[in-house]
Amino acid sequence: MTFSEPTTIGMRIDAVIASLESLPHTNPEILYASLIGASLMFSFLVLNSGGSSMALPDGGDADSLNKPKKISNAKPVSSSDEPQPKWHILRLTNYVVTFGFLLSVLKFASNATTYLDDSTSLLQFLIIWSISMCYFFGFFGISFIELDELESEPQNHQHQMLRKPMPTEESAEPPVKVVKMHPPASSAPVCTDPTSFQKPSPSIPSNIKELSNGEIASLVLQDKVKDHQLEKLLDPHRAVEVRRLKVDNQLDSLGRGGALAELPHKHDLDYKRVLGANCEIVVGYIPIPVGMAGPITLNGESVYIPMATTEGCLVASTNRGCKAITQGSGAVSSILRDGITRAPCVRLPSAKEASEVFLWIERPENFQKLKEVFESTTSFGKLLEARPSVAGKNVYIRLRCFAGDAMGMNMISKGSLAVIECLRQVFPNISLVALSGNMCTDKKAAAINWIEGRGKSVVIEATIPKGVVRSTLKTSVPAIVEANVNKNLIGSAMAGVVGGFNAHASNNVTAVFLATGQDPAQNVESANCITLMEETPEGDLWISCTMPSIEVGTVGGGTGLPAQAACLKAIGVKGGGENPGDNAKQLAHVVAAATMAGELSLMAALASNSLVAAHMTHNRKPASK
């Protein structure tokens, strides 16, 4: 029996090299270099073959929001929506280049002494190895990432899409919800960023006024033109039209496209909507500018906040706060209580009889009777509590009611009358002095709202990295924390405020209220807020706003007017929610988020002593002639 000589890997490689060298009219070094060069070019082409969605529309204007021409780069896309790089080919290319590199090293090692003495051959090897190293630094390792994760990433990084797990067929969970996340606003607010004082960048097209509104909106979405520069580059009227297109495309990616169609930007009001609902003896209307702050990440979703105001810098400052919060942890908001209140005042012949009414209401079985008669007057209202207080012969019965998506004053007033009639059957001598006895307390500063709450009681928080505090808020964590303690806590205590332990909560509350059709007079109690700030062990900034009495609704009142309904639609809370109360609760979260963003930005301006300079620059105009 004969045994063949063992064949080793080295012998096989030598055989391959010998076969390459034996090819006629072929220089092996040139062959290796060509192989590496071809691999490099091929990899470059593969990486850039995924297609592009940056095409600009032919035109567009703000009047076409009902049928908007979508700006393609503003719409989130997934890997299934457009061509993707062929990652499996890139992986194959990595193997080829690696094999070629190792082959050249083995060839050099097989006869190193000869190659070291031959400068021409040595130079060829160095060239091959240099090209290989360039490839390794540029592309190597890309294809070894988990392909499932890589291919599922959207190419358009303007929006992240976070998908919740799909429910099983047996589960009763709702269908999978796609949560679309927008990055922080790219341009800082004009009131606080010194770069806003600079002239427009020279990279802006010189013929920008000749471009269509859609093309300019696309440039804004690509961050080639800053949003706040539009008025400088165009006339103010056209700037509004361009910005509407830009914002509409951002809202469209959140499933709210066309929301601004009913938000007028020209003189228009349907007075039929006003008749019998909002105003009497009508002679006209007051147009109030509406700005859009955001996006802000709120409970894991991107939200844009419409704000109606005539105070310069308010929207811009809130936008800066939204940016800082989104750059950080995002805002996390929770509802502690949900119930609107009404406190009828009833009178008895004597204090003893008044105390008997008090004790009767306190018994649980009697509260159930009041609950039944109250809820017989409404489809959604639920009586949650009846708390009596006695003052001599008077009894003030503070009723708390869940009102669904309505703010609830009409609902609870109707139910309160039914409660009084029920009490009259037990206490014939009872008389109704006033349906509202001022312990509600509606549209007045009151400690009872601050302590017990009214409407939605909300607490919201966020953590801002110290780097973001420096770069976006232009201050330091210790400085803003110290300013908050001495101003919002100690200063407010010295003034003896009730619910006013904040910088300017009423500013943001009122702006959102006006934009979304809420009762602006209820700003008094809805702006109750305590703002707290702390430096975390890591040196970051933690901020929270606790607001015990936010009174909002998404149905009824001013929410039915077209412009206000458009703003509610932009938030995603127009009308009743899927479950009663869902939309009103979300609106309360948005009000709290706007408040916290405004608190954060204003306190940063105060801590850095830039507030007055910003307002004097941006909130002053020459008197009209």
RALINHU-V246550 format. One record per residue. N is the residue number from 1. RES is the residue in one small letter. PSI is psi in degrees with one decimal (NA if undefined). D_FIRST is the distance of its C-alpha to the first C-alpha in Angstrom with 1 decimal. Layout:
# RALINHU-V246550
N_RES_PSI_D_FIRST + N_RES_PSI_D_FIRST
This chain:
# RALINHU-V246550
1_m_133.5_0.0 + 2_t_144.2_3.8 + 3_f_130.7_6.7 + 4_s_149.8_10.0 + 5_e_133.6_13.1 + 6_p_140.4_15.3 + 7_t_118.8_18.2 + 8_t_168.1_21.5 + 9_i_-41.4_24.9 + 10_g_-40.6_26.3 + 11_m_-37.9_23.8 + 12_r_-40.5_24.6 + 13_i_-40.8_28.3 + 14_d_-38.7_28.0 + 15_a_-39.6_26.5 + 16_v_-45.3_29.4 + 17_i_-42.3_31.9 + 18_a_-39.0_30.5 + 19_s_-36.1_30.8 + 20_l_-40.1_34.3 + 21_e_-23.9_35.3 + 22_s_-8.7_34.0 + 23_l_135.5_36.5 + 24_p_140.2_39.2 + 25_h_36.0_42.7 + 26_t_126.4_41.6 + 27_n_115.3_42.4 + 28_p_-38.5_40.0 + 29_e_-40.6_42.9 + 30_i_-36.9_45.2 + 31_l_-44.2_42.6 + 32_y_-45.5_42.2 + 33_a_-39.6_46.0 + 34_s_-40.6_46.6 + 35_l_-47.0_44.2 + 36_i_-44.5_46.0 + 37_g_-43.6_49.4 + 38_a_-39.2_48.7 + 39_s_-40.9_47.5 + 40_l_-47.8_50.7 + 41_m_-40.7_53.0 + 42_f_-40.8_51.3 + 43_s_-39.1_51.7 + 44_f_-43.6_55.3 + 45_l_-39.6_56.0 + 46_v_-43.3_54.3 + 47_l_-23.2_56.4 + 48_n_21.3_59.5 + 49_s_13.1_59.0 + 50_g_-0.3_60.4 + 51_g_169.9_63.8 + 52_s_148.3_67.2 + 53_s_33.3_70.2 + 54_m_12.7_72.7 + 55_a_138.7_74.6 + 56_l_147.1_78.3 + 57_p_162.1_80.7 + 58_d_-27.0_83.3 + 59_g_-162.6_86.2 + 60_g_149.2_87.7 + 61_d_165.9_90.8 + 62_a_-22.9_92.0 + 63_d_-10.9_93.9 + 64_s_21.2_90.7 + 65_l_-22.4_89.3 + 66_n_-33.4_89.7 + 67_k_67.9_87.2 + 68_p_144.2_85.5 + 69_k_112.1_83.3 + 70_k_136.8_80.3 + 71_i_113.8_79.0 + 72_s_-34.9_75.3 + 73_n_-4.6_74.1 + 74_a_-8.6_76.3 + 75_k_130.4_74.6 + 76_p_139.3_71.6 + 77_v_153.1_68.4 + 78_s_177.9_65.2 + 79_s_-20.4_61.7 + 80_s_-6.8_62.4 + 81_d_-22.3_65.5 + 82_e_163.3_64.2 + 83_p_143.5_61.0 + 84_q_154.6_58.7 + 85_p_147.2_56.0 + 86_k_88.4_52.5 + 87_w_-30.2_51.0 + 88_h_-30.9_47.5 + 89_i_-38.3_47.4 + 90_l_-36.7_48.5 + 91_r_-42.5_45.7 + 92_l_-40.1_43.2 + 93_t_-39.4_44.9 + 94_n_-42.1_44.5 + 95_y_-42.5_40.7 + 96_v_-47.2_40.7 + 97_v_-41.5_42.9 + 98_t_-43.9_41.0 + 99_f_-42.4_37.7 + 100_g_-40.2_39.4 + 101_f_-47.6_40.9 + 102_l_-36.2_37.7 + 103_l_-42.4_36.0 + 104_s_-37.2_38.8 + 105_v_-43.6_38.6 + 106_l_-38.6_34.8 + 107_k_-42.8_35.4 + 108_f_-42.0_38.3 + 109_a_-28.1_36.3 + 110_s_-23.7_33.4 + 111_n_54.2_36.0 + 112_a_-39.7_39.0 + 113_t_-43.9_40.4 + 114_t_-44.3_40.7 + 115_y_-33.0_42.2 + 116_l_-30.9_44.7 + 117_d_-16.1_45.9 + 118_d_103.5_46.2 + 119_s_-34.1_49.3 + 120_t_-48.0_48.8 + 121_s_-40.3_45.3 + 122_l_-40.7_46.5 + 123_l_-39.4_49.4 + 124_q_-41.8_47.2 + 125_f_-42.6_45.0 + 126_l_-38.3_48.2 + 127_i_-45.9_49.6 + 128_i_-44.7_46.6 + 129_w_-35.3_46.6 + 130_s_-44.5_50.4 + 131_i_-40.4_50.2 + 132_s_-42.7_47.5 + 133_m_-38.8_49.6 + 134_c_-42.4_52.6 + 135_y_-45.3_50.7 + 136_f_-43.5_49.4 + 137_f_-32.3_53.0 + 138_g_-39.8_54.5 + 139_f_-24.0_52.2 + 140_f_136.4_49.2 + 141_g_-18.0_49.2 + 142_i_-46.4_51.6 + 143_s_-8.5_49.1 + 144_f_-0.6_47.6 + 145_i_154.3_50.9 + 146_e_115.5_50.9 + 147_l_-34.8_51.4 + 148_d_-41.1_53.5 + 149_e_-41.0_56.0 + 150_l_-43.0_56.0 + 151_e_-16.9_56.5 + 152_s_-5.6_59.3 + 153_e_134.9_61.4 + 154_p_146.0_64.4 + 155_q_-32.5_64.5 + 156_n_109.1_68.2 + 157_h_13.1_68.9 + 158_q_-23.2_72.6 + 159_h_134.1_72.0 + 160_q_141.3_69.6 + 161_m_116.0_69.1 + 162_l_119.3_68.5 + 163_r_134.8_67.7 + 164_k_154.7_68.4 + 165_p_143.1_65.9 + 166_m_131.9_66.2 + 167_p_152.3_67.9 + 168_t_165.2_66.4 + 169_e_-30.2_68.0 + 170_e_-22.7_69.4 + 171_s_154.5_71.0 + 172_a_13.0_74.6 + 173_e_153.6_74.0 + 174_p_166.6_75.3 + 175_p_157.9_73.1 + 176_v_136.1_70.9 + 177_k_128.3_73.1 + 178_v_118.2_71.9 + 179_v_117.8_73.4 + 180_k_126.5_73.7 + 181_m_129.0_74.0 + 182_h_145.4_75.7 + 183_p_167.9_75.2 + 184_p_155.4_78.2 + 185_a_134.5_80.8 + 186_s_-32.0_79.8 + 187_s_133.7_83.3 + 188_a_156.8_85.3 + 189_p_146.9_88.9 + 190_v_-24.2_91.5 + 191_c_-20.8_93.8 + 192_t_-13.6_91.5 + 193_d_117.2_88.9 + 194_p_-26.4_90.4 + 195_t_-17.5_88.2 + 196_s_-14.9_90.3 + 197_f_-12.7_93.1 + 198_q_161.0_91.1 + 199_k_161.3_91.5 + 200_p_147.3_89.0 + 201_s_141.2_85.7 + 202_p_-11.6_85.7 + 203_s_-10.7_82.4 + 204_i_134.5_84.5 + 205_p_134.7_85.0 + 206_s_-24.6_88.2 + 207_n_31.4_89.0 + 208_i_-32.9_88.4 + 209_k_-20.5_91.8 + 210_e_-13.7_90.8 + 211_l_157.8_87.8 + 212_s_162.0_88.1 + 213_n_-39.2_88.4 + 214_g_-38.7_85.0 + 215_e_-39.8_83.4 + 216_i_-40.5_85.2 + 217_a_-37.1_84.2 + 218_s_-38.4_80.6 + 219_l_-36.6_81.0 + 220_v_-42.4_82.4 + 221_l_-30.8_79.5 + 222_q_0.5_77.1 + 223_d_21.4_79.1 + 224_k_-20.8_80.0 + 225_v_129.1_83.7 + 226_k_140.8_84.9 + 227_d_-45.1_86.8 + 228_h_-2.4_89.8 + 229_q_-7.8_90.2 + 230_l_-42.3_91.0 + 231_e_-30.4_94.7 + 232_k_-35.7_94.7 + 233_l_-31.3_92.7 + 234_l_178.9_94.4 + 235_d_153.9_97.8 + 236_p_-35.1_98.0 + 237_h_-44.1_98.3 + 238_r_-32.1_95.2 + 239_a_-38.7_93.3 + 240_v_-42.7_94.0 + 241_e_-42.0_92.7 + 242_v_-43.1_89.5 + 243_r_-35.0_89.0 + 244_r_-41.0_89.5 + 245_l_-43.2_86.7 + 246_k_-48.2_84.4 + 247_v_-37.7_85.3 + 248_d_-38.0_85.1 + 249_n_-35.5_81.5 + 250_q_-42.7_80.6 + 251_l_-32.8_82.3 + 252_d_-35.4_80.5 + 253_s_-17.0_77.2 + 254_l_8.6_78.6 + 255_g_20.6_79.7 + 256_r_31.2_83.3 + 257_g_142.9_83.6 + 258_g_5.7_87.2 + 259_a_-31.9_88.7 + 260_l_0.1_91.0 + 261_a_-34.1_92.4 + 262_e_4.6_95.4 + 263_l_106.4_95.9 + 264_p_142.5_98.7 + 265_h_4.7_98.6 + 266_k_168.9_101.8 + 267_h_112.3_105.1 + 268_d_136.0_104.8 + 269_l_130.1_105.7 + 270_d_99.2_106.1 + 271_y_-18.0_109.3 + 272_k_-31.4_109.0 + 273_r_-24.6_106.2 + 274_v_-35.5_108.6 + 275_l_125.5_111.5 + 276_g_8.6_112.0 + 277_a_-40.5_108.9 + 278_n_-29.9_108.9 + 279_c_153.9_112.2 + 280_e_163.3_115.8 + 281_i_50.2_118.4 + 282_v_132.0_115.5 + 283_v_-3.9_116.4 + 284_g_-160.9_113.0 + 285_y_158.0_109.9 + 286_i_114.3_108.5 + 287_p_130.1_105.2 + 288_i_128.3_102.9 + 289_p_142.6_99.8 + 290_v_121.9_96.5 + 291_g_161.1_93.6 + 292_m_110.5_90.0 + 293_a_147.3_88.3 + 294_g_-175.2_84.6 + 295_p_154.0_81.9 + 296_i_135.8_81.9 + 297_t_114.4_79.1 + 298_l_115.1_80.9 + 299_n_41.8_79.1 + 300_g_6.8_75.8 + 301_e_151.6_77.4 + 302_s_133.1_78.9 + 303_v_139.5_82.6 + 304_y_140.6_85.2 + 305_i_111.4_88.8 + 306_p_135.4_91.9 + 307_m_124.3_94.8 + 308_a_120.3_98.4 + 309_t_157.3_100.4 + 310_t_8.2_102.8 + 311_e_112.0_101.8 + 312_g_145.6_99.8 + 313_c_-15.1_96.6 + 314_l_-50.7_96.2 + 315_v_-42.4_93.4 + 316_a_-42.1_91.8 + 317_s_-43.2_91.9 + 318_t_-37.3_90.5 + 319_n_-39.0_87.7 + 320_r_-42.3_86.8 + 321_g_-40.0_86.7 + 322_c_-41.6_84.5 + 323_k_-46.1_82.1 + 324_a_-40.5_81.8 + 325_i_-41.8_81.3 + 326_t_-32.1_78.6 + 327_q_-22.2_76.9 + 328_g_-132.4_76.9 + 329_s_-13.5_76.3 + 330_g_163.4_78.4 + 331_a_137.2_81.4 + 332_v_118.1_81.1 + 333_s_142.3_84.2 + 334_s_146.6_85.4 + 335_i_124.6_88.5 + 336_l_-41.7_90.2 + 337_r_156.7_93.2 + 338_d_103.6_94.2 + 339_g_123.5_97.8 + 340_i_153.0_100.9 + 341_t_152.1_104.2 + 342_r_136.8_107.9 + 343_a_88.4_110.6 + 344_p_147.4_113.8 + 345_c_119.8_116.9 + 346_v_155.4_119.1 + 347_r_139.6_122.4 + 348_l_162.7_124.0 + 349_p_-27.4_127.6 + 350_s_164.0_126.7 + 351_a_-32.5_124.0 + 352_k_-43.7_123.7 + 353_e_-33.7_122.9 + 354_a_-40.2_120.5 + 355_s_-31.0_118.6 + 356_e_-37.8_118.5 + 357_v_-42.6_116.7 + 358_f_-51.4_114.3 + 359_l_-34.5_113.4 + 360_w_-43.6_113.2 + 361_i_-31.8_110.6 + 362_e_-22.0_108.6 + 363_r_131.2_107.9 + 364_p_-39.2_104.5 + 365_e_-30.6_105.9 + 366_n_-34.2_108.5 + 367_f_-36.0_105.9 + 368_q_-35.5_104.1 + 369_k_-43.6_107.4 + 370_l_-37.4_107.7 + 371_k_-41.9_104.1 + 372_e_-45.4_104.7 + 373_v_-35.9_107.7 + 374_f_-50.2_106.2 + 375_e_-11.3_103.0 + 376_s_-12.4_105.2 + 377_t_-2.8_106.3 + 378_t_152.9_102.8 + 379_s_-35.1_99.5 + 380_f_-25.1_97.3 + 381_g_140.2_99.4 + 382_k_121.2_98.7 + 383_l_120.8_101.2 + 384_l_-28.0_99.3 + 385_e_147.1_102.1 + 386_a_109.0_105.9 + 387_r_109.7_107.1 + 388_p_151.3_110.9 + 389_s_142.6_113.0 + 390_v_137.1_116.7 + 391_a_94.2_119.4 + 392_g_-119.6_122.8 + 393_k_-7.9_123.5 + 394_n_143.4_120.5 + 395_v_126.8_117.0 + 396_y_114.8_114.2 + 397_i_102.5_111.3 + 398_r_105.1_108.1 + 399_l_134.0_106.0 + 400_r_128.5_102.3 + 401_c_135.9_100.6 + 402_f_127.4_97.2 + 403_a_16.5_97.9 + 404_g_-133.4_94.6 + 405_d_-0.2_94.2 + 406_a_154.0_97.9 + 407_m_-38.7_99.5 + 408_g_1.4_101.7 + 409_m_-42.9_105.3 + 410_n_-40.6_106.8 + 411_m_-48.9_104.7 + 412_i_-28.6_105.6 + 413_s_-42.0_109.3 + 414_k_-42.9_109.6 + 415_g_-31.9_107.9 + 416_s_-38.0_110.2 + 417_l_-38.2_113.3 + 418_a_-36.0_111.9 + 419_v_-41.7_111.3 + 420_i_-41.1_115.0 + 421_e_-36.5_116.3 + 422_c_-42.4_114.3 + 423_l_-35.3_115.8 + 424_r_-28.3_119.3 + 425_q_-28.8_119.0 + 426_v_-37.4_118.6 + 427_f_87.5_120.9 + 428_p_-24.9_123.7 + 429_n_0.0_125.4 + 430_i_141.3_122.3 + 431_s_142.4_122.9 + 432_l_115.9_120.4 + 433_v_-47.9_121.5 + 434_a_135.6_118.6 + 435_l_-32.5_115.3 + 436_s_114.8_113.8 + 437_g_12.7_115.2 + 438_n_7.0_113.3 + 439_m_10.5_110.9 + 440_c_-53.8_108.2 + 441_t_132.5_108.3 + 442_d_124.9_108.1 + 443_k_30.9_108.4 + 444_k_146.2_109.8 + 445_a_128.7_108.3 + 446_a_137.1_108.1 + 447_a_-28.4_106.4 + 448_i_-36.5_105.7 + 449_n_-38.5_103.3 + 450_w_-36.1_101.6 + 451_i_-48.9_101.2 + 452_e_-22.9_100.8 + 453_g_158.1_99.3 + 454_r_136.8_100.3 + 455_g_-128.1_98.1 + 456_k_124.7_94.6 + 457_s_117.5_93.8 + 458_v_141.6_90.8 + 459_v_133.2_88.8 + 460_i_147.2_86.4 + 461_e_163.4_84.2 + 462_a_157.4_81.7 + 463_t_126.1_79.9 + 464_i_119.4_80.1 + 465_p_147.3_77.6 + 466_k_-31.4_79.5 + 467_g_-37.3_78.0 + 468_v_-35.8_79.5 + 469_v_-39.4_82.8 + 470_r_-46.1_82.8 + 471_s_-39.9_81.6 + 472_t_-41.9_83.2 + 473_l_-9.3_86.2 + 474_k_37.9_86.9 + 475_t_-169.8_87.7 + 476_s_159.4_86.1 + 477_v_-49.3_85.4 + 478_p_-37.0_87.9 + 479_a_-44.0_90.6 + 480_i_-33.6_90.4 + 481_v_-44.5_90.3 + 482_e_-42.5_93.3 + 483_a_-39.5_95.2 + 484_n_-43.2_94.5 + 485_v_-48.2_95.7 + 486_n_-29.9_98.9 + 487_k_-63.3_99.8 + 488_n_-25.8_98.6 + 489_l_-63.0_99.0 + 490_i_-47.3_101.6 + 491_g_-42.7_103.6 + 492_s_-37.0_103.7 + 493_a_-39.6_104.7 + 494_m_-32.1_107.6 + 495_a_-10.6_108.7 + 496_g_37.2_108.7 + 497_v_160.9_106.6 + 498_v_110.5_105.5 + 499_g_11.8_102.0 + 500_g_38.8_102.1 + 501_f_59.5_99.5 + 502_n_173.7_97.8 + 503_a_-49.9_98.1 + 504_h_48.6_99.0 + 505_a_-37.9_97.4 + 506_s_-26.3_100.3 + 507_n_-53.3_99.5 + 508_n_-37.5_96.1 + 509_v_-47.4_97.3 + 510_t_-41.5_100.2 + 511_a_-42.9_98.2 + 512_v_-38.4_95.7 + 513_f_-46.6_98.6 + 514_l_-38.5_100.4 + 515_a_-31.1_97.3 + 516_t_10.4_96.4 + 517_g_24.2_99.8 + 518_q_170.7_100.4 + 519_d_108.6_103.9 + 520_p_-23.7_104.3 + 521_a_-24.2_107.0 + 522_q_4.3_104.5 + 523_n_-28.3_102.9 + 524_v_-52.1_105.2 + 525_e_-28.7_103.3 + 526_s_-24.7_99.9 + 527_a_5.3_99.7 + 528_n_124.7_99.9 + 529_c_140.0_96.9 + 530_i_123.2_95.8 + 531_t_123.2_93.2 + 532_l_140.8_91.1 + 533_m_141.7_88.7 + 534_e_153.5_86.5 + 535_e_124.6_84.0 + 536_t_165.0_80.7 + 537_p_-25.8_78.8 + 538_e_-2.3_76.5 + 539_g_6.5_79.5 + 540_d_173.7_79.6 + 541_l_125.0_82.7 + 542_w_132.6_83.3 + 543_i_144.4_86.1 + 544_s_151.1_87.7 + 545_c_125.8_90.7 + 546_t_119.7_92.3 + 547_m_99.6_94.7 + 548_p_-6.0_96.3 + 549_s_59.3_98.5 + 550_i_120.0_96.9 + 551_e_102.4_98.8 + 552_v_159.7_97.0 + 553_g_159.7_96.5 + 554_t_2.6_94.8 + 555_v_151.7_97.3 + 556_g_166.3_101.0 + 557_g_-137.9_103.4 + 558_g_-4.6_102.4 + 559_t_-15.0_98.8 + 560_g_-11.5_99.9 + 561_l_143.5_101.1 + 562_p_-47.1_98.7 + 563_a_-45.1_98.1 + 564_q_-37.6_97.5 + 565_a_-34.0_95.3 + 566_a_-41.2_93.2 + 567_c_-38.9_92.7 + 568_l_-39.0_91.7 + 569_k_-37.3_89.2 + 570_a_-33.5_87.7 + 571_i_-27.1_87.1 + 572_g_24.4_85.8 + 573_v_26.0_88.5 + 574_k_132.2_91.0 + 575_g_-162.5_92.8 + 576_g_149.7_91.7 + 577_g_172.2_88.2 + 578_e_-40.0_85.7 + 579_n_138.7_87.0 + 580_p_125.9_90.7 + 581_g_-14.5_91.0 + 582_d_-47.0_87.5 + 583_n_-40.0_88.9 + 584_a_-38.1_91.8 + 585_k_-42.4_89.5 + 586_q_-38.7_87.2 + 587_l_-38.2_90.3 + 588_a_-40.2_91.4 + 589_h_-42.1_87.9 + 590_v_-41.7_88.4 + 591_v_-44.3_91.9 + 592_a_-38.7_90.5 + 593_a_-43.5_87.7 + 594_a_-40.4_90.1 + 595_t_-47.0_92.3 + 596_m_-39.6_89.6 + 597_a_-42.0_88.4 + 598_g_-41.0_92.1 + 599_e_-44.3_92.5 + 600_l_-47.1_89.4 + 601_s_-42.6_90.4 + 602_l_-42.5_94.1 + 603_m_-33.1_93.4 + 604_a_-41.1_91.0 + 605_a_-39.1_93.7 + 606_l_-39.4_96.2 + 607_a_-30.0_93.9 + 608_s_2.9_93.3 + 609_n_40.1_97.0 + 610_s_3.1_96.1 + 611_l_-51.1_98.0 + 612_v_-42.8_101.3 + 613_a_-40.3_99.8 + 614_a_-45.3_97.7 + 615_h_-37.7_100.6 + 616_m_-29.8_103.0 + 617_t_-41.1_100.5 + 618_h_-8.8_99.4 + 619_n_25.8_102.3 + 620_r_135.0_105.3 + 621_k_151.9_106.7 + 622_p_149.3_109.9 + 623_a_140.4_112.7 + 624_s_139.6_113.0 + 625_k_NA_116.0
